[in-house]
C-alpha cells in the first residue's frame, strides 16, 4: 500500500486534503452558495461563475493547459533548472504587470488581504 511507486498519488491526495482543510478553516464555502454543484454553468456574469464544475472558461483552461504543457515539454526539458525558474518568474511578473493578476497576488490576497492591493487590482 505504501510502496514507493504510489508516493506521488499519496502526496497529491495529502496536498488536496490539506488545501480543502485550509480553505474551510478560512471560511470558504465548500460548494456554491446556491447549495448545489452544476455540471455546466452558462452565465458568465454571475456570482456563480467559476463555482461549478464547468463553465465558459473551461475550454480555454483546457486549451491553455495543452499548449503550456506542450511548449514546456519541447523547450523547458532541454533548459537548465535556473532558466526554467526564470521563465516562470518572467510570466508571473508579466501577468502581474499587464492584468494585475497572478499566482503571487492570488496567494497574497487569500492569506493576507491588503486593501491597497485590492484597490490597485480593481483600478483596471
The first five atom37 places (N, CA, C, CB, O) and aatype in JSON, in Angstrom:
{
  "aatype": [20, 20, 20, 20, 20, 20, 20, 20, 20, 20, 20, 20, 20, 20, 20, 20, 20, 20, 20, 20, 20, 20, 20, 20, 20, 20, 20, 20, 20, 20, 20, 20, 20, 20, 20, 20, 20, 20, 20, 20, 20, 20, 20, 20, 20, 20, 20, 20, 20, 20, 20, 20, 20, 20, 20, 20, 20, 20, 20, 20, 20, 20, 20, 20, 20, 20, 20, 20, 20, 20, 20, 20, 20, 20, 20, 20, 20, 20, 20, 20, 20, 20, 20, 20, 20, 20, 20, 20, 20, 20, 20, 20, 20, 20, 20, 20, 20, 20, 20, 20, 20, 20, 20, 20, 20, 20, 20, 20, 20, 20, 20, 20, 20, 20, 20, 20, 20, 20, 20, 20, 20, 20, 20, 20],
  "atom_mask": [
    [1, 1, 1, 1, 1],
    [1, 1, 1, 1, 1],
    [1, 1, 1, 1, 1],
    [1, 1, 1, 1, 1],
    [1, 1, 1, 1, 1],
    [1, 1, 1, 1, 1],
    [1, 1, 1, 1, 1],
    [1, 1, 1, 1, 1],
    [1, 1, 1, 1, 1],
    [1, 1, 1, 1, 1],
    [1, 1, 1, 1, 1],
    [1, 1, 1, 1, 1],
    [1, 1, 1, 1, 1],
    [1, 1, 1, 1, 1],
    [1, 1, 1, 1, 1],
    [1, 1, 1, 1, 1],
    [1, 1, 1, 1, 1],
    [1, 1, 1, 1, 1],
    [1, 1, 1, 1, 1],
    [1, 1, 1, 1, 1],
    [1, 1, 1, 1, 1],
    [1, 1, 1, 1, 1],
    [1, 1, 1, 1, 1],
    [1, 1, 1, 1, 1],
    [1, 1, 1, 1, 1],
    [1, 1, 1, 1, 1],
    [1, 1, 1, 1, 1],
    [1, 1, 1, 1, 1],
    [1, 1, 1, 1, 1],
    [1, 1, 1, 1, 1],
    [1, 1, 1, 1, 1],
    [1, 1, 1, 1, 1],
    [1, 1, 1, 1, 1],
    [1, 1, 1, 1, 1],
    [1, 1, 1, 1, 1],
    [1, 1, 1, 1, 1],
    [1, 1, 1, 1, 1],
    [1, 1, 1, 1, 1],
    [1, 1, 1, 1, 1],
    [1, 1, 1, 1, 1],
    [1, 1, 1, 1, 1],
    [1, 1, 1, 1, 1],
    [1, 1, 1, 1, 1],
    [1, 1, 1, 1, 1],
    [1, 1, 1, 1, 1],
    [1, 1, 1, 1, 1],
    [1, 1, 1, 1, 1],
    [1, 1, 1, 1, 1],
    [1, 1, 1, 1, 1],
    [1, 1, 1, 1, 1],
    [1, 1, 1, 1, 1],
    [1, 1, 1, 1, 1],
    [1, 1, 1, 1, 1],
    [1, 1, 1, 1, 1],
    [1, 1, 1, 1, 1],
    [1, 1, 1, 1, 1],
    [1, 1, 1, 1, 1],
    [1, 1, 1, 1, 1],
    [1, 1, 1, 1, 1],
    [1, 1, 1, 1, 1],
    [1, 1, 1, 1, 1],
    [1, 1, 1, 1, 1],
    [1, 1, 1, 1, 1],
    [1, 1, 1, 1, 1],
    [1, 1, 1, 1, 1],
    [1, 1, 1, 1, 1],
    [1, 1, 1, 1, 1],
    [1, 1, 1, 1, 1],
    [1, 1, 1, 1, 1],
    [1, 1, 1, 1, 1],
    [1, 1, 1, 1, 1],
    [1, 1, 1, 1, 1],
    [1, 1, 1, 1, 1],
    [1, 1, 1, 1, 1],
    [1, 1, 1, 1, 1],
    [1, 1, 1, 1, 1],
    [1, 1, 1, 1, 1],
    [1, 1, 1, 1, 1],
    [1, 1, 1, 1, 1],
    [1, 1, 1, 1, 1],
    [1, 1, 1, 1, 1],
    [1, 1, 1, 1, 1],
    [1, 1, 1, 1, 1],
    [1, 1, 1, 1, 1],
    [1, 1, 1, 1, 1],
    [1, 1, 1, 1, 1],
    [1, 1, 1, 1, 1],
    [1, 1, 1, 1, 1],
    [1, 1, 1, 1, 1],
    [1, 1, 1, 1, 1],
    [1, 1, 1, 1, 1],
    [1, 1, 1, 1, 1],
    [1, 1, 1, 1, 1],
    [1, 1, 1, 1, 1],
    [1, 1, 1, 1, 1],
    [1, 1, 1, 1, 1],
    [1, 1, 1, 1, 1],
    [1, 1, 1, 1, 1],
    [1, 1, 1, 1, 1],
    [1, 1, 1, 1, 1],
    [1, 1, 1, 1, 1],
    [1, 1, 1, 1, 1],
    [1, 1, 1, 1, 1],
    [1, 1, 1, 1, 1],
    [1, 1, 1, 1, 1],
    [1, 1, 1, 1, 1],
    [1, 1, 1, 1, 1],
    [1, 1, 1, 1, 1],
    [1, 1, 1, 1, 1],
    [1, 1, 1, 1, 1],
    [1, 1, 1, 1, 1],
    [1, 1, 1, 1, 1],
    [1, 1, 1, 1, 1],
    [1, 1, 1, 1, 1],
    [1, 1, 1, 1, 1],
    [1, 1, 1, 1, 1],
    [1, 1, 1, 1, 1],
    [1, 1, 1, 1, 1],
    [1, 1, 1, 1, 1],
    [1, 1, 1, 1, 1],
    [1, 1, 1, 1, 1],
    [1, 1, 1, 1, 1],
    [1, 1, 1, 1, 1],
    [1, 1, 1, 1, 1]
  ],
  "atom_positions": [
    [[0.82, -1.2, 0.0], [0.0, 0.0, 0.0], [0.86, 1.26, 0.0], [-0.93, 0.0, 1.2], [0.54, 2.21, -0.71]],
    [[1.93, 1.28, 0.76], [2.8, 2.44, 0.81], [4.09, 2.2, 0.03], [3.12, 2.81, 2.25], [5.18, 2.59, 0.46]],
    [[3.96, 1.55, -1.12], [5.14, 1.33, -1.95], [5.59, 2.66, -2.54], [4.83, 0.3, -3.08], [4.81, 3.6, -2.67]],
    [[6.85, 2.7, -2.89], [7.44, 3.93, -3.43], [6.73, 4.42, -4.69], [8.91, 3.7, -3.72], [6.64, 5.62, -4.92]],
    [[6.24, 3.5, -5.51], [5.6, 3.92, -6.76], [4.27, 4.63, -6.52], [5.37, 2.7, -7.66], [3.78, 5.35, -7.39]],
    [[3.68, 4.43, -5.34], [2.42, 5.11, -5.02], [2.63, 6.44, -4.31], [1.56, 4.22, -4.17], [1.67, 7.15, -4.03]],
    [[3.87, 6.79, -4.01], [4.17, 8.02, -3.28], [3.6, 9.28, -3.94], [5.66, 8.17, -3.14], [3.03, 10.11, -3.23]],
    [[3.73, 9.46, -5.27], [3.14, 10.67, -5.87], [1.64, 10.76, -5.67], [3.44, 10.71, -7.35], [1.1, 11.86, -5.49]],
    [[0.94, 9.63, -5.7], [-0.51, 9.65, -5.51], [-0.87, 10.03, -4.08], [-1.11, 8.27, -5.87], [-1.79, 10.81, -3.85]],
    [[-0.15, 9.46, -3.12], [-0.38, 9.81, -1.72], [-0.05, 11.27, -1.45], [0.45, 8.91, -0.8], [-0.77, 11.95, -0.73]],
    [[1.04, 11.76, -2.04], [1.43, 13.16, -1.86], [0.36, 14.09, -2.44], [2.8, 13.44, -2.52], [0.0, 15.09, -1.82]],
    [[-0.13, 13.75, -3.62], [-1.18, 14.56, -4.25], [-2.44, 14.57, -3.39], [-1.51, 14.03, -5.65], [-3.04, 15.62, -3.17]],
    [[-2.84, 13.4, -2.9], [-4.03, 13.32, -2.06], [-3.86, 14.15, -0.79], [-4.33, 11.86, -1.69], [-4.78, 14.84, -0.36]],
    [[-2.68, 14.09, -0.18], [-2.42, 14.87, 1.03], [-2.48, 16.37, 0.76], [-1.06, 14.51, 1.62], [-3.03, 17.12, 1.57]],
    [[-1.94, 16.82, -0.37], [-1.98, 18.25, -0.71], [-3.42, 18.7, -0.94], [-1.13, 18.53, -1.97], [-3.81, 19.77, -0.47]],
    [[-4.2, 17.91, -1.65], [-5.61, 18.26, -1.91], [-6.38, 18.34, -0.6], [-6.26, 17.24, -2.86], [-7.15, 19.28, -0.39]],
    [[-6.2, 17.36, 0.28], [-6.89, 17.36, 1.57], [-6.46, 18.55, 2.42], [-6.63, 16.04, 2.32], [-7.29, 19.19, 3.06]],
    [[-5.16, 18.84, 2.43], [-4.66, 19.98, 3.2], [-5.24, 21.28, 2.67], [-3.12, 20.04, 3.16], [-5.64, 22.15, 3.46]],
    [[-5.3, 21.43, 1.36], [-5.89, 22.65, 0.77], [-7.36, 22.78, 1.15], [-5.74, 22.65, -0.76], [-7.82, 23.87, 1.48]],
    [[-8.1, 21.68, 1.09], [-9.51, 21.72, 1.46], [-9.69, 22.13, 2.92], [-10.17, 20.35, 1.2], [-10.56, 22.94, 3.24]],
    [[-8.88, 21.58, 3.79], [-8.97, 21.92, 5.22], [-8.64, 23.39, 5.44], [-8.01, 21.03, 6.05], [-9.33, 24.07, 6.2]],
    [[-7.6, 23.88, 4.79], [-7.21, 25.29, 4.94], [-8.31, 26.21, 4.43], [-5.88, 25.57, 4.19], [-8.64, 27.2, 5.08]],
    [[-8.88, 25.89, 3.27], [-9.94, 26.74, 2.72], [-11.18, 26.74, 3.61], [-10.31, 26.26, 1.32], [-11.8, 27.79, 3.8]],
    [[-11.54, 25.59, 4.16], [-12.67, 25.54, 5.09], [-12.36, 26.34, 6.35], [-13.0, 24.1, 5.46], [-13.23, 27.06, 6.85]],
    [[-11.14, 26.22, 6.87], [-10.72, 26.96, 8.06], [-10.79, 28.46, 7.81], [-9.3, 26.55, 8.48], [-11.09, 29.24, 8.72]],
    [[-10.51, 28.88, 6.57], [-10.54, 30.3, 6.22], [-11.96, 30.82, 6.0], [-9.71, 30.54, 4.97], [-12.17, 32.01, 5.78]],
    [[-12.94, 29.9, 6.06], [-14.32, 30.33, 5.9], [-14.85, 30.24, 4.49], [-14.47, 31.71, 6.37], [-15.93, 30.75, 4.2]],
    [[-14.12, 29.6, 3.6], [-14.58, 29.45, 2.21], [-15.71, 28.44, 2.15], [-13.41, 29.01, 1.29], [-15.74, 27.47, 2.91]],
    [[-16.62, 28.67, 1.25], [-17.75, 27.76, 1.05], [-17.25, 26.51, 0.31], [-18.9, 28.45, 0.27], [-16.53, 26.64, -0.67]],
    [[-17.63, 25.31, 0.76], [-17.19, 24.1, 0.07], [-17.84, 23.92, -1.3], [-17.48, 22.89, 0.92], [-17.23, 23.34, -2.21]],
    [[-19.06, 24.41, -1.45], [-19.73, 24.41, -2.75], [-20.37, 25.76, -2.94], [-20.79, 23.25, -2.86], [-20.37, 26.6, -2.03]],
    [[-20.92, 25.98, -4.11], [-21.57, 27.25, -4.43], [-22.62, 27.6, -3.38], [-22.21, 27.2, -5.84], [-23.3, 26.7, -2.86]],
    [[-22.77, 28.87, -3.07], [-23.75, 29.3, -2.07], [-25.18, 28.97, -2.49], [-23.61, 30.8, -1.81], [-26.09, 29.01, -1.66]],
    [[-25.37, 28.65, -3.77], [-26.71, 28.28, -4.23], [-27.14, 26.94, -3.65], [-26.76, 28.23, -5.76], [-28.32, 26.6, -3.66]],
    [[-26.17, 26.15, -3.13], [-26.5, 24.92, -2.44], [-26.31, 23.64, -3.24], [-27.87, 24.98, -1.99], [-26.55, 22.56, -2.71]],
    [[-25.89, 23.75, -4.48], [-25.67, 22.54, -5.29], [-24.54, 22.81, -6.28], [-26.98, 22.13, -6.05], [-24.12, 23.95, -6.47]],
    [[-24.05, 21.74, -6.89], [-22.98, 21.85, -7.87], [-23.53, 21.42, -9.22], [-21.74, 20.97, -7.46], [-24.03, 20.31, -9.38]],
    [[-23.43, 22.31, -10.19], [-23.91, 22.01, -11.54], [-22.76, 21.49, -12.39], [-24.54, 23.27, -12.19], [-21.6, 21.86, -12.17]],
    [[-23.08, 20.64, -13.34], [-22.08, 20.19, -14.3], [-21.7, 21.34, -15.22], [-22.6, 18.98, -15.12], [-20.53, 21.49, -15.58]],
    [[-22.68, 22.17, -15.6], [-22.43, 23.29, -16.5], [-23.12, 24.53, -15.97], [-22.92, 22.97, -17.93], [-24.28, 24.47, -15.55]],
    [[-22.41, 25.65, -15.98], [-22.99, 26.93, -15.62], [-22.72, 27.88, -16.77], [-22.4, 27.49, -14.26], [-21.57, 28.26, -17.01]],
    [[-23.76, 28.27, -17.48], [-23.6, 29.03, -18.71], [-23.6, 30.54, -18.59], [-24.65, 28.65, -19.62], [-23.35, 31.23, -19.58]],
    [[-23.88, 31.08, -17.43], [-23.9, 32.53, -17.26], [-22.51, 33.03, -16.91], [-24.92, 32.94, -16.17], [-21.91, 32.59, -15.93]],
    [[-21.98, 33.96, -17.73], [-20.62, 34.44, -17.48], [-20.56, 35.54, -16.44], [-20.02, 34.93, -18.77], [-19.58, 35.64, -15.71]],
    [[-21.58, 36.37, -16.37], [-21.55, 37.49, -15.43], [-22.5, 37.23, -14.27], [-21.94, 38.8, -16.14], [-23.54, 37.87, -14.14]],
    [[-22.11, 36.28, -13.41], [-22.92, 35.98, -12.24], [-22.0, 35.59, -11.09], [-23.95, 34.85, -12.53], [-20.82, 35.29, -11.3]],
    [[-22.55, 35.59, -9.9], [-21.75, 35.21, -8.74], [-21.45, 33.72, -8.73], [-22.48, 35.6, -7.45], [-20.58, 33.27, -7.98]],
    [[-22.14, 32.94, -9.55], [-21.91, 31.5, -9.62], [-20.85, 31.12, -10.65], [-23.21, 30.8, -9.94], [-20.48, 29.95, -10.76]],
    [[-20.36, 32.09, -11.41], [-19.34, 31.79, -12.4], [-18.07, 31.25, -11.73], [-19.01, 33.06, -13.23], [-17.62, 31.8, -10.72]],
    [[-17.52, 30.19, -12.28], [-16.33, 29.5, -11.75], [-16.59, 28.83, -10.41], [-15.18, 30.48, -11.62], [-15.64, 28.51, -9.7]],
    [[-17.84, 28.61, -10.05], [-18.18, 27.94, -8.81], [-18.68, 26.51, -9.05], [-19.24, 28.73, -8.05], [-18.9, 25.76, -8.1]],
    [[-18.85, 26.16, -10.31], [-19.35, 24.84, -10.67], [-18.28, 24.08, -11.45], [-20.67, 24.95, -11.49], [-17.19, 24.6, -11.68]],
    [[-18.6, 22.86, -11.85], [-17.58, 22.01, -12.49], [-17.07, 22.57, -13.81], [-18.14, 20.63, -12.72], [-15.86, 22.59, -14.04]],
    [[-17.98, 23.04, -14.66], [-17.55, 23.61, -15.94], [-18.35, 24.88, -16.23], [-17.72, 22.59, -17.1], [-19.47, 25.04, -15.75]],
    [[-17.75, 25.76, -17.01], [-18.41, 26.98, -17.46], [-17.74, 27.41, -18.77], [-18.33, 28.12, -16.39], [-16.98, 26.64, -19.36]],
    [[-18.02, 28.61, -19.21], [-17.48, 29.07, -20.49], [-15.96, 29.2, -20.49], [-18.09, 30.39, -20.85], [-15.35, 29.26, -21.56]],
    [[-15.34, 29.25, -19.33], [-13.89, 29.36, -19.26], [-13.19, 28.0, -19.34], [-13.49, 30.05, -17.97], [-11.98, 27.94, -19.57]],
    [[-13.93, 26.91, -19.17], [-13.34, 25.57, -19.16], [-12.59, 25.24, -20.45], [-14.42, 24.55, -18.94], [-11.46, 24.77, -20.36]],
    [[-13.16, 25.46, -21.65], [-12.4, 25.17, -22.87], [-11.08, 25.95, -22.94], [-13.24, 25.48, -24.11], [-10.06, 25.42, -23.38]],
    [[-11.11, 27.18, -22.51], [-9.89, 27.99, -22.51], [-8.85, 27.4, -21.57], [-10.2, 29.44, -22.1], [-7.66, 27.34, -21.91]],
    [[-9.27, 26.96, -20.39], [-8.34, 26.37, -19.44], [-7.73, 25.09, -19.99], [-9.04, 26.08, -18.12], [-6.53, 24.84, -19.83]],
    [[-8.54, 24.28, -20.65], [-8.03, 23.02, -21.23], [-7.04, 23.31, -22.35], [-9.2, 22.15, -21.75], [-5.97, 22.72, -22.4]],
    [[-7.41, 24.22, -23.25], [-6.52, 24.56, -24.37], [-5.21, 25.14, -23.87], [-7.2, 25.56, -25.32], [-4.14, 24.76, -24.34]],
    [[-5.28, 26.05, -22.91], [-4.05, 26.63, -22.36], [-3.2, 25.57, -21.67], [-4.38, 27.76, -21.38], [-1.98, 25.6, -21.77]],
    [[-3.84, 24.65, -20.98], [-3.1, 23.57, -20.34], [-2.33, 22.74, -21.36], [-4.04, 22.67, -19.55], [-1.15, 22.45, -21.16]],
    [[-2.99, 22.35, -22.45], [-2.31, 21.59, -23.5], [-1.17, 22.39, -24.11], [-3.3, 21.2, -24.59], [-0.07, 21.87, -24.3]],
    [[-1.43, 23.66, -24.43], [-0.39, 24.49, -25.07], [0.81, 24.69, -24.16], [-0.97, 25.84, -25.47], [1.95, 24.53, -24.6]],
    [[0.57, 25.04, -22.91], [1.69, 25.27, -21.99], [2.45, 23.98, -21.7], [1.19, 25.89, -20.69], [3.68, 23.98, -21.63]],
    [[1.71, 22.89, -21.54], [2.39, 21.62, -21.3], [3.25, 21.25, -22.5], [1.37, 20.5, -21.0], [4.41, 20.86, -22.35]],
    [[2.68, 21.37, -23.71], [3.44, 21.04, -24.93], [4.66, 21.93, -25.11], [2.55, 21.15, -26.15], [5.74, 21.44, -25.45]],
    [[4.49, 23.22, -24.88], [5.61, 24.15, -25.01], [6.7, 23.85, -23.99], [5.12, 25.6, -24.85], [7.89, 23.83, -24.32]],
    [[6.3, 23.63, -22.77], [7.3, 23.32, -21.74], [7.99, 21.99, -22.02], [6.65, 23.28, -20.37], [9.18, 21.85, -21.78]],
    [[7.23, 21.01, -22.53], [7.83, 19.72, -22.84], [8.86, 19.86, -23.95], [6.74, 18.7, -23.23], [9.9, 19.22, -23.92]],
    [[8.57, 20.71, -24.94], [9.51, 20.89, -26.06], [10.73, 21.72, -25.67], [8.81, 21.55, -27.22], [11.85, 21.42, -26.08]],
    [[10.5, 22.76, -24.89], [11.56, 23.73, -24.61], [12.23, 23.51, -23.25], [11.0, 25.13, -24.68], [13.45, 23.37, -23.17]],
    [[11.43, 23.47, -22.21], [12.0, 23.51, -20.86], [12.74, 22.24, -20.48], [10.91, 23.75, -19.87], [13.62, 22.29, -19.61]],
    [[12.43, 21.13, -21.09], [13.14, 19.9, -20.71], [14.6, 19.93, -21.13], [12.46, 18.69, -21.31], [15.41, 19.16, -20.64]],
    [[14.92, 20.84, -22.05], [16.3, 20.97, -22.51], [17.03, 22.1, -21.8], [16.33, 21.2, -24.01], [18.24, 22.27, -21.97]],
    [[16.31, 22.86, -21.01], [16.9, 24.0, -20.33], [17.37, 23.62, -18.93], [15.89, 25.14, -20.25], [16.85, 22.69, -18.33]],
    [[18.36, 24.34, -18.43], [18.74, 24.12, -17.03], [17.62, 24.62, -16.1], [20.08, 24.83, -16.7], [16.8, 25.45, -16.49]],
    [[17.61, 24.13, -14.9], [16.56, 24.47, -13.93], [16.47, 25.97, -13.71], [16.82, 23.77, -12.59], [15.37, 26.52, -13.66]],
    [[17.61, 26.65, -13.59], [17.56, 28.08, -13.31], [16.87, 28.84, -14.43], [18.98, 28.63, -13.1], [16.2, 29.84, -14.17]],
    [[17.02, 28.38, -15.67], [16.37, 29.05, -16.81], [14.85, 28.81, -16.77], [16.96, 28.54, -18.15], [14.08, 29.73, -17.06]],
    [[14.44, 27.61, -16.42], [13.01, 27.31, -16.31], [12.36, 28.17, -15.22], [12.8, 25.81, -16.0], [11.27, 28.7, -15.42]],
    [[13.04, 28.31, -14.08], [12.53, 29.14, -12.99], [12.47, 30.6, -13.43], [13.41, 28.99, -11.74], [11.51, 31.31, -13.11]],
    [[13.47, 31.06, -14.16], [13.49, 32.44, -14.66], [12.32, 32.7, -15.61], [14.82, 32.73, -15.38], [11.7, 33.76, -15.55]],
    [[12.02, 31.75, -16.48], [10.89, 31.89, -17.41], [9.58, 31.94, -16.63], [10.86, 30.71, -18.42], [8.71, 32.77, -16.93]],
    [[9.42, 31.07, -15.64], [8.2, 31.07, -14.83], [8.03, 32.4, -14.09], [8.21, 29.91, -13.82], [6.93, 32.95, -14.04]],
    [[9.11, 32.9, -13.52], [9.05, 34.2, -12.84], [8.73, 35.33, -13.81], [10.38, 34.5, -12.13], [8.0, 36.26, -13.48]],
    [[9.29, 35.23, -15.01], [9.0, 36.24, -16.04], [7.53, 36.28, -16.39], [9.82, 35.96, -17.29], [6.94, 37.35, -16.5]],
    [[6.92, 35.1, -16.55], [5.48, 35.05, -16.83], [4.67, 35.61, -15.67], [5.04, 33.61, -17.13], [3.68, 36.3, -15.88]],
    [[5.09, 35.32, -14.47], [4.39, 35.83, -13.29], [4.46, 37.35, -13.24], [4.98, 35.22, -12.0], [3.46, 38.01, -12.99]],
    [[5.63, 37.9, -13.48], [5.81, 39.36, -13.49], [5.01, 39.99, -14.62], [7.3, 39.73, -13.63], [4.4, 41.05, -14.45]],
    [[5.0, 39.33, -15.79], [4.26, 39.84, -16.94], [2.76, 39.91, -16.64], [4.5, 38.95, -18.17], [2.13, 40.94, -16.89]],
    [[2.19, 38.84, -16.1], [0.75, 38.86, -15.81], [0.42, 39.84, -14.7], [0.26, 37.47, -15.44], [-0.62, 40.5, -14.73]],
    [[1.3, 39.95, -13.71], [1.06, 40.91, -12.64], [1.06, 42.33, -13.18], [2.12, 40.77, -11.54], [0.25, 43.16, -12.77]],
    [[1.97, 42.61, -14.1], [2.09, 43.95, -14.67], [0.95, 44.27, -15.63], [3.42, 44.1, -15.38], [0.36, 45.35, -15.56]],
    [[0.63, 43.33, -16.52], [-0.34, 43.62, -17.57], [-1.79, 43.54, -17.1], [-0.15, 42.68, -18.69], [-2.59, 44.42, -17.43]],
    [[-2.13, 42.52, -16.35], [-3.54, 42.34, -15.98], [-3.78, 42.41, -14.47], [-4.04, 41.02, -16.51], [-4.89, 42.16, -14.0]],
    [[-2.74, 42.75, -13.73], [-2.84, 42.91, -12.28], [-3.42, 41.68, -11.6], [-3.7, 44.11, -11.95], [-4.24, 41.77, -10.69]],
    [[-2.97, 40.52, -12.08], [-3.4, 39.25, -11.51], [-2.28, 38.24, -11.68], [-4.71, 38.75, -12.18], [-1.43, 38.41, -12.55]],
    [[-2.27, 37.22, -10.88], [-1.26, 36.19, -10.97], [-1.26, 35.35, -9.71], [0.13, 36.81, -11.21], [-1.93, 35.67, -8.73]],
    [[-0.5, 34.27, -9.76], [-0.46, 33.35, -8.63], [0.0, 34.04, -7.35], [0.46, 32.19, -8.95], [-0.59, 33.82, -6.29]],
    [[1.03, 34.85, -7.43], [1.55, 35.52, -6.24], [0.5, 36.42, -5.6], [2.79, 36.34, -6.6], [0.31, 36.4, -4.39]],
    [[-0.18, 37.22, -6.43], [-1.22, 38.1, -5.89], [-2.4, 37.31, -5.34], [-1.69, 39.07, -6.97], [-2.97, 37.69, -4.32]],
    [[-2.77, 36.21, -6.01], [-3.87, 35.39, -5.51], [-3.55, 34.8, -4.15], [-4.19, 34.27, -6.49], [-4.38, 34.81, -3.25]],
    [[-2.34, 34.28, -3.99], [-1.94, 33.7, -2.7], [-1.88, 34.79, -1.63], [-0.56, 32.99, -2.82], [-2.36, 34.59, -0.51]],
    [[-1.31, 35.93, -1.97], [-1.24, 37.04, -1.02], [-2.63, 37.45, -0.55], [-0.52, 38.23, -1.64], [-2.86, 37.61, 0.65]],
    [[-3.56, 37.62, -1.49], [-4.89, 38.08, -1.13], [-5.7, 37.01, -0.4], [-5.63, 38.53, -2.37], [-6.63, 37.34, 0.33]],
    [[-5.36, 35.74, -0.6], [-6.03, 34.68, 0.16], [-5.52, 34.61, 1.6], [-5.84, 33.33, -0.52], [-6.3, 34.45, 2.54]],
    [[-4.2, 34.72, 1.74], [-3.6, 34.55, 3.07], [-3.61, 35.83, 3.9], [-2.2, 34.06, 2.92], [-3.83, 35.79, 5.11]],
    [[-3.36, 36.95, 3.25], [-3.24, 38.21, 3.98], [-3.74, 39.35, 3.1], [-1.75, 38.46, 4.42], [-2.94, 40.08, 2.51]],
    [[-5.07, 39.52, 2.99], [-5.63, 40.55, 2.11], [-5.15, 41.95, 2.49], [-7.15, 40.49, 2.15], [-5.17, 42.33, 3.66]],
    [[-4.74, 42.7, 1.5], [-4.27, 44.08, 1.69], [-5.17, 44.99, 0.86], [-2.75, 44.24, 1.28], [-5.32, 44.79, -0.34]],
    [[-5.76, 45.96, 1.5], [-6.71, 46.85, 0.83], [-6.06, 47.6, -0.34], [-7.28, 47.85, 1.83], [-6.69, 47.79, -1.37]],
    [[-4.8, 48.03, -0.18], [-4.11, 48.75, -1.25], [-3.93, 47.88, -2.49], [-2.75, 49.25, -0.76], [-4.07, 48.37, -3.61]],
    [[-3.64, 46.6, -2.3], [-3.51, 45.69, -3.44], [-4.86, 45.48, -4.09], [-2.9, 44.34, -3.0], [-4.96, 45.44, -5.31]],
    [[-5.92, 45.34, -3.29], [-7.26, 45.18, -3.82], [-7.66, 46.4, -4.65], [-8.27, 44.96, -2.68], [-8.21, 46.26, -5.74]],
    [[-7.38, 47.59, -4.15], [-7.68, 48.82, -4.89], [-6.88, 48.88, -6.19], [-7.37, 50.04, -4.03], [-7.42, 49.26, -7.23]],
    [[-5.61, 48.5, -6.14], [-4.75, 48.52, -7.33], [-5.27, 47.53, -8.38], [-3.3, 48.18, -6.94], [-5.28, 47.85, -9.57]],
    [[-5.69, 46.34, -7.94], [-6.18, 45.34, -8.88], [-7.5, 45.78, -9.52], [-6.36, 43.99, -8.17], [-7.73, 45.51, -10.7]],
    [[-8.35, 46.43, -8.78], [-9.66, 46.82, -9.34], [-9.63, 48.14, -10.08], [-10.68, 46.91, -8.24], [-10.66, 48.58, -10.59]],
    [[-8.48, 48.78, -10.16], [-8.38, 50.07, -10.85], [-8.28, 49.91, -12.37], [-7.18, 50.83, -10.34], [-8.33, 50.91, -13.09]],
    [[-8.14, 48.71, -12.86], [-8.02, 48.49, -14.3], [-9.29, 48.76, -15.03], [-7.59, 47.08, -14.59], [-9.35, 48.62, -16.25]]
  ]
}
